[in-house]
Amino acid sequence: MATESPETPGRQPLPPAKRKRLQQCFEHGSRSAASSNFDYASQMFDICVKGDPANHLYIKQYLACLSKKYNDNKKGAGMKAAPKIKMNQGSVKKSAMSKDWTGVLEKGWDILKLNPWDTWALTTMAEAAEELHFDEAQLAYLKHALEVAPKDAEINRKCGRALAGQGAFDAAIACWHRVEQAKPGDEEAARAVADLAIEKTISTGKYEEAESSQDVRADGGKMAKLTEKESRFTPQERLERAIAKNPEDLQNYFDLADMHTRDERHADAEQVLAKALEASGGDVTVRERLEDASLRNARQKLAVAKKKAESERTKEAVELYRKMKKDLNSKELEVYRSRSERYPNHLGYKYELGLRLKKAGQVQEAIKMLQAASSDPKRKARVHRELGESFQTIKQYKLAMQNYEASLAATADRESDDRKQTLYLAGYLALALAQRHKQAGDDQWKDELDRAEKYLSDLAGLDFGFRDVADLLDKVSKMRNKG
C-alpha cells in the first residue's frame, strides 16, 4: 500500500551465491598474499574486483598485492610492458568514449596488473567509479594515486572534491592546500579551503575530530614505568611505533583502532584495521572488526550528509544524502548476510539482515530471514511488526494482520512506542480493507471496520496525538454512520 520514492543509482546488493563466491576468492587471495604467492593472489583478487567493482576493500587489497608483487619498485613490469599498457590505454579510452564505465574499470585493471602505480589508469578508473556512484571505490583509486604522486595538483584536486563530497573535511582541506602549494594563486583551491572550513564548522559537534586524541594521558602508575624516551610520545604514537616494530602483533592494531573509535575518528580506525587484516592474512575476527569500523564510518558520514541536506535543502545535497543512505544499507546488508551464513544459529544477524533486505526492496527474501528470526524472544514483537509490513507490501493482507496481532500480543510494555506503531499499522490496514470490502459490496467491511476502530481507539487512549489517528477515527465514524 505504501510506495517507495526512487533512489539514485549506486552499489547494488550482490546475489547471495555470487557474494559468497567472491568472499571465498578474497579469503584465498588474502592467504596467498600473506604467504607471498602474489601471482595466485592476484588471480583471486582480479575475480573479486571485476565481480564487485564497488567494493573498496577488494580494490585496496588487490593494489597492495600488486605493489608487493613488484617489490614496491614504483614502475611495475617496466619498459617491456609499455606496448601492452599503451594498447590497454586505448581500450580504456574507447570504453570511456562510449560511457561504458564498468568497462573502464575492468580494462583499467589490465593496466594496473602491469603497473599498479599508473596514475592515469587510477584517476581514469576513479572517474568511472564516480559516474557509477561507487564513492568508496572512487576514493580507493584516488588515494592510491595520491600515494604515488602526493604533490600532483590535479590528483589532489580530484581527491579534494571526492573527500569533500563525503564530508571528510580535514582530509579534503589538506588536499586543497597541496594544490595551493603546487599552483600558488589557484582560485578554486583558495575558494575550496574557505568553503570547507565553513562546512566543517557547521557540522561540528560529535562528528568533529576530537583534539583530545593528542592529549590522551595514561594514569600516573603506568607513566612511571615508561622510559624518558617513551614518555615523549603520545599513546597513539607509541601504538603506531609498536605496529611498525612488530606488524604481526594484532593487538596493537586493535588498541589503536579502539583509540580512534573512542575519539569518533572512524575513518582512521577503518584504515588501521584494513592494515591489520592484511597483516593477519584475512583473519575472520579482524575482518569483522574492520566491517564494524567501516559501518561506523559510513554512518558518521551519512549523519553529516543528512545535516547538510537539511540545512542547505539543495537538490544536490538531498540526492547525496539519499544515495549515501542507500549505499549504507547495501553495505550493512552484505555484512549481515555474511555473518548470517557464518553463524547460522545467530538470530540477531538474521533479524538485522531481514531489515536491510526489506529496505532494499527484496521483500520476499526479507520475509524468509525475519521468519527465521521470529523465535528470538527479545525481538519477537518487532520481528512480527516487520513481517506485517513486509506482507502488506506484497498485498498479503491476511498474513500482514496476523503478524501485527502477534506483535501486539508479544509487546510487554503496554505503552511503548513499538506498541503504538503496531496499533497504528493494524488500524490503518483494517480501515483500508474495510473501505475495499465496502466498495466491492462485501459485508465483511463491517468486521474490518470494528477491528480498525478497536486498534485506533486503543492507540488514541495511549496517545491521541500520534500521527493522524484522530483523522482516522473520524473516517471510521463517517463510514459507520453512512452504513
C-alpha positions in Angstrom: 0.0 0.0 0.0 2.9 2.3 0.6 5.1 3.5 -2.3 8.8 3.9 -2.2 10.5 7.0 -3.5 13.0 6.5 -6.3 16.6 6.3 -5.2 19.7 7.4 -7.0 21.9 4.7 -8.5 24.8 3.2 -6.6 26.2 0.0 -5.4 23.6 -2.8 -5.7 23.4 -5.9 -3.4 25.0 -9.0 -4.9 23.1 -12.3 -5.2 24.0 -14.4 -2.2 25.7 -17.1 -4.3 27.9 -14.6 -6.1 28.8 -12.7 -2.9 29.8 -16.0 -1.2 31.9 -17.0 -4.2 33.7 -13.6 -4.2 34.3 -13.7 -0.5 35.9 -17.2 -0.8 38.1 -15.8 -3.6 39.0 -12.9 -1.3 40.0 -15.2 1.5 42.0 -17.4 -0.8 43.8 -14.4 -2.2 44.5 -12.9 1.3 46.0 -16.2 2.5 48.1 -16.5 -0.7 49.3 -12.9 -0.4 50.3 -13.5 3.2 52.5 -16.4 2.1 54.0 -14.3 -0.8 52.2 -16.2 -3.5 51.3 -13.0 -5.3 50.6 -14.4 -8.7 47.8 -16.7 -7.4 46.6 -14.0 -5.0 46.4 -11.6 -8.0 44.2 -14.0 -9.9 41.8 -14.3 -6.9 41.6 -10.5 -6.3 41.1 -10.0 -10.1 37.9 -12.1 -9.8 36.8 -10.0 -6.8 37.3 -6.5 -8.3 35.6 -7.5 -11.5 32.7 -9.3 -9.7 32.1 -6.4 -7.3 33.7 -3.3 -8.7 32.3 -1.1 -6.0 34.0 -3.0 -3.1 36.8 -0.7 -1.9 38.3 -3.5 0.3 38.8 -5.7 -2.7 40.4 -2.8 -4.6 42.8 -1.9 -1.7 43.8 -5.5 -1.1 44.4 -6.1 -4.9 46.5 -2.9 -5.2 48.5 -3.9 -2.1 49.1 -7.3 -3.5 50.3 -6.0 -6.9 52.6 -3.5 -5.1 54.3 -6.3 -3.2 54.4 -8.5 -6.4 56.6 -5.8 -7.9 58.6 -5.3 -4.7 57.3 -1.7 -4.4 59.5 -0.7 -7.3 57.0 2.1 -8.3 57.3 1.1 -12.0 55.7 -2.4 -12.2 56.7 -4.6 -15.1 58.8 -1.8 -16.5 59.6 -0.9 -20.2 58.9 -4.4 -21.5 55.2 -3.9 -20.6 54.9 -0.4 -22.2 53.5 -1.6 -25.6 50.8 -3.7 -23.8 50.0 -0.8 -21.4 49.6 1.6 -24.4 47.2 -0.9 -26.1 45.2 -1.3 -22.9 45.0 2.5 -22.5 43.4 2.6 -25.9 40.8 0.1 -24.8 40.1 2.1 -21.7 39.7 5.3 -23.7 37.3 3.6 -26.1 35.1 2.4 -23.2 35.1 5.9 -21.7 34.1 7.5 -25.0 31.1 5.2 -25.2 30.4 5.8 -21.4 30.9 2.1 -20.6 32.0 2.9 -17.1 32.0 -0.7 -16.0 34.2 -1.5 -19.0 36.6 1.3 -18.0 37.0 -0.4 -14.6 37.5 -3.9 -16.0 40.0 -2.8 -18.6 41.8 -0.4 -16.3 42.8 -3.4 -14.2 44.6 -4.8 -17.2 46.9 -1.7 -16.9 47.2 -1.9 -13.1 48.2 -5.5 -13.3 51.3 -4.4 -15.2 51.9 -1.2 -13.2 49.8 -0.6 -10.1 51.3 2.9 -9.8 50.0 4.1 -13.2 48.3 7.4 -12.1 46.5 7.8 -15.5 44.7 4.5 -15.0 44.0 5.2 -11.4 42.4 8.6 -12.0 40.5 7.4 -15.0 39.1 4.5 -13.0 38.2 6.9 -10.2 36.2 9.0 -12.7 34.4 5.8 -13.9 33.6 4.9 -10.3 32.3 8.4 -9.7 30.0 8.0 -12.7 28.7 4.7 -11.3 28.2 6.4 -7.8 30.8 4.0 -6.3 32.0 6.6 -3.8 34.3 4.4 -1.7 35.8 2.8 -4.8 36.5 6.2 -6.3 38.4 7.3 -3.1 40.3 4.0 -3.1 41.7 4.7 -6.6 42.4 8.4 -5.8 44.1 7.7 -2.5 46.4 5.2 -4.2 47.2 7.7 -6.9 47.9 10.2 -4.2 50.4 7.9 -2.6 52.2 7.6 -6.0 52.2 11.4 -6.6 51.4 13.2 -3.3 52.3 16.7 -4.7 50.4 16.3 -8.0 48.0 19.3 -8.2 45.3 17.5 -10.4 45.3 14.3 -8.3 44.9 16.4 -5.1 42.2 18.4 -6.8 40.2 15.3 -7.7 40.8 13.8 -4.2 39.8 17.0 -2.5 36.5 17.1 -4.4 35.7 13.5 -3.6 36.6 13.8 0.1 34.5 16.9 0.5 31.5 15.2 -1.1 31.7 12.6 1.6 32.1 15.0 4.5 35.8 14.3 5.1 36.6 18.0 5.6 40.0 17.8 7.1 41.4 15.4 4.5 39.8 17.5 1.7 41.3 20.7 3.1 44.8 19.0 3.2 44.4 18.1 -0.5 43.5 21.6 -1.4 46.4 23.0 0.5 48.7 20.8 -1.6 47.0 22.2 -4.7 47.9 25.7 -3.5 51.5 24.7 -2.9 51.8 23.3 -6.4 49.9 26.1 -8.0 50.1 29.3 -6.0 47.1 31.6 -6.6 44.8 28.8 -7.7 41.3 30.3 -7.3 39.5 27.0 -6.9 41.8 25.8 -4.2 41.5 29.0 -2.2 37.7 29.0 -2.5 37.5 25.3 -1.6 39.6 25.8 1.6 37.4 28.6 2.7 34.2 26.8 1.9 35.3 23.6 3.6 36.3 25.4 6.7 32.8 26.9 7.0 31.2 23.5 6.3 33.4 21.8 9.0 32.3 24.5 11.5 28.6 23.9 10.6 28.9 20.2 11.1 30.8 20.4 14.4 29.7 18.6 17.5 30.0 14.9 17.9 31.4 14.4 14.4 34.2 16.9 14.7 37.7 15.4 15.1 38.5 15.4 18.8 41.6 17.4 19.6 41.9 15.3 22.8 43.3 12.4 20.7 46.7 14.1 21.0 46.2 14.8 24.7 45.4 11.3 26.0 47.4 10.5 29.1 48.0 7.2 30.8 47.5 7.1 34.5 50.3 8.0 36.8 51.3 4.4 37.7 51.7 3.4 34.1 53.5 6.6 33.2 56.1 6.0 35.9 57.1 2.8 34.2 57.8 4.5 30.9 61.3 5.4 30.0 62.2 9.0 29.5 62.3 8.4 25.7 58.9 6.7 25.6 57.2 9.4 27.6 57.8 11.9 24.9 55.3 10.0 22.7 51.5 10.1 22.9 49.7 6.8 23.4 48.7 6.9 19.7 52.3 7.4 18.7 53.5 4.6 20.9 51.0 2.2 19.3 52.0 3.3 15.8 55.6 2.7 16.7 54.8 -0.7 18.2 53.0 -1.7 15.0 55.9 -0.6 12.8 58.3 -2.6 15.1 56.1 -5.8 15.1 53.4 -5.7 12.4 52.3 -9.2 13.2 51.0 -8.3 16.7 47.4 -7.7 16.0 46.6 -6.4 19.5 48.4 -3.1 18.8 46.2 -2.6 15.8 43.1 -3.3 17.9 44.2 -0.9 20.6 45.0 1.9 18.1 41.7 1.4 16.3 39.8 1.4 19.6 41.5 4.7 20.5 40.4 6.2 17.2 36.9 4.9 17.7 36.6 6.5 21.2 37.5 9.8 19.6 35.0 9.1 16.8 37.8 9.1 14.2 36.1 6.2 12.4 37.9 6.7 9.1 41.3 6.4 10.9 40.0 3.3 12.8 39.0 1.7 9.5 42.4 2.4 7.9 44.2 0.8 10.9 42.0 -2.3 10.8 42.5 -2.6 7.0 46.2 -2.9 7.7 45.5 -5.4 10.4 43.5 -7.5 8.0 46.4 -7.5 5.6 48.9 -8.4 8.3 46.6 -11.2 9.6 46.2 -12.8 6.1 42.5 -12.3 6.1 41.6 -13.5 9.6 37.8 -13.6 10.1 37.9 -11.8 13.5 39.9 -8.9 12.1 37.6 -8.7 9.1 34.6 -8.4 11.3 36.3 -5.6 13.3 37.0 -3.9 10.0 33.4 -4.3 8.9 32.2 -2.7 12.1 34.6 0.2 11.8 33.6 0.7 8.1 29.9 0.8 9.1 30.6 3.3 11.8 32.5 5.5 9.4 29.7 5.3 6.8 27.0 6.2 9.4 29.1 9.1 10.6 29.4 10.4 7.0 25.6 9.8 6.5 24.9 12.0 9.6 27.0 14.8 8.1 25.3 14.5 4.8 21.8 14.5 6.4 22.7 17.6 8.4 23.9 19.3 5.2 20.8 18.3 3.3 18.5 19.7 6.0 20.4 23.0 6.2 21.0 23.6 2.5 17.9 22.0 1.1 19.6 21.8 -2.4 18.8 19.1 -4.9 22.5 18.0 -4.9 22.7 17.8 -1.1 19.4 15.8 -0.8 20.4 13.4 -3.6 23.8 12.9 -2.0 22.1 12.1 1.3 19.7 9.6 -0.3 22.5 7.9 -2.2 24.7 7.6 0.9 21.7 6.2 2.8 21.1 3.6 0.1 24.8 2.7 0.0 25.0 2.3 3.7 22.0 -0.1 3.6 23.8 -2.1 0.9 26.9 -2.3 2.9 25.1 -3.3 6.1 23.1 -5.9 4.0 26.3 -7.6 2.8 27.9 -7.6 6.3 24.8 -9.2 8.0 24.4 -11.7 5.1 28.0 -12.8 5.5 27.6 -13.1 9.3 24.3 -15.0 9.0 26.0 -17.5 6.8 29.0 -17.7 9.1 26.9 -18.0 12.3 23.6 -19.7 11.1 22.3 -20.0 14.7 22.6 -16.3 15.5 19.1 -15.0 15.3 20.1 -11.4 15.8 22.1 -11.4 12.5 19.1 -12.9 10.7 16.9 -10.1 12.0 19.3 -7.4 11.0 19.7 -8.9 7.6 15.9 -9.1 7.2 15.6 -5.4 8.0 18.2 -4.5 5.3 16.6 -6.7 2.7 13.3 -5.1 3.4 14.8 -1.6 3.0 16.4 -2.7 -0.3 13.1 -3.8 -1.7 13.9 -7.6 -1.5 10.8 -8.3 0.4 10.3 -12.0 -0.2 13.9 -12.7 0.9 13.4 -10.4 3.9 10.3 -12.4 4.9 12.3 -15.6 5.0 15.0 -14.0 7.2 12.5 -12.4 9.6 10.5 -15.6 9.9 13.8 -17.4 10.8 14.4 -14.8 13.5 10.8 -14.9 14.9 11.7 -17.4 17.6 14.0 -14.9 19.3 12.0 -13.8 22.4 13.9 -10.5 22.7 12.8 -9.3 19.3 9.5 -11.2 18.8 7.3 -8.1 18.8 9.5 -6.2 16.4 10.0 -9.1 14.1 6.3 -9.7 13.7 5.7 -6.0 13.1 8.4 -6.0 10.3 6.8 -9.2 8.9 3.4 -7.5 8.9 4.8 -4.5 6.9 6.5 -6.9 4.5 3.4 -9.0 3.9 1.4 -5.8 3.5 3.9 -4.6 0.8 3.3 -7.8 -1.3 -0.5 -7.4 -0.7 -0.8 -10.5 1.6 -3.2 -8.6 3.9 -4.4 -11.5 6.0 -0.8 -12.5 6.8 0.0 -8.9 7.5 -2.8 -8.6 10.0 -1.9 -11.9 11.7 1.6 -10.6 12.2 0.5 -7.2 13.6 -1.7 -9.0 16.1 1.2 -11.4 17.0 3.4 -8.3 17.6 0.8 -6.7 19.9 0.5 -10.0 21.8 4.3 -10.1 22.3 4.7 -6.5 23.4 5.4 -6.4 27.1 5.2 -2.7 27.7 1.6 -1.7 27.1 2.5 2.0 26.5 5.7 1.6 24.4 6.4 3.4 21.1 6.6 0.0 19.4 3.1 -0.9 20.5 1.8 2.5 19.4 3.3 2.0 15.9 1.9 -1.5 15.6 -1.6 -0.4 16.7 -1.4 2.3 14.1 -0.4 -0.1 11.3 -3.0 -2.6 12.3 -5.8 0.1 12.5 -4.7 1.7 9.2 -4.7 -1.7 7.4 -8.1 -2.7 8.8 -9.6 0.6 7.8 -8.2 0.3 4.2 -9.6 -3.3 4.0 -13.0 -2.1 5.3 -13.1 0.6 2.5 -12.2 -2.0 -0.1 -14.7 -4.6 1.0 -17.5 -1.9 1.2 -16.7 -0.8 -2.4 -16.9 -4.4 -3.5 -20.3 -4.9 -1.8 -18.9 -7.4 0.7 -20.5 -7.4 4.2 -17.1 -8.2 5.6 -16.4 -4.5 5.7 -18.2 -4.2 9.0 -15.9 -6.7 10.7 -12.9 -4.9 9.4 -14.3 -1.5 10.5 -14.8 -2.9 14.0 -11.2 -4.1 14.0 -10.0 -0.7 12.8 -12.0 1.1 15.5 -10.6 -1.2 18.2 -7.0 -0.7 17.3 -7.2 3.0 16.6 -9.2 3.6 19.8 -6.6 1.7 21.8 -3.9 3.9 20.2 -5.9 7.1 20.9 -6.2 6.1 24.5 -2.4 5.9 24.8 -1.5 8.9 22.6 -4.3 10.9 20.9 -1.6 13.0 19.1 0.0 10.0 17.4 0.3 10.8 13.7 -3.2 11.2 12.2 -5.0 8.8 14.5 -7.7 11.4 15.2 -8.5 11.8 11.5 -8.6 8.0 11.0 -11.1 7.6 13.8 -13.2 10.3 12.2 -13.2 8.3 9.0 -14.3 5.2 10.9 -17.2 7.1 12.4 -18.3 8.5 9.0 -18.2 5.0 7.4 -20.3 3.6 10.2 -22.8 6.4 10.1 -23.3 6.1 6.3 -23.8 2.3 6.7 
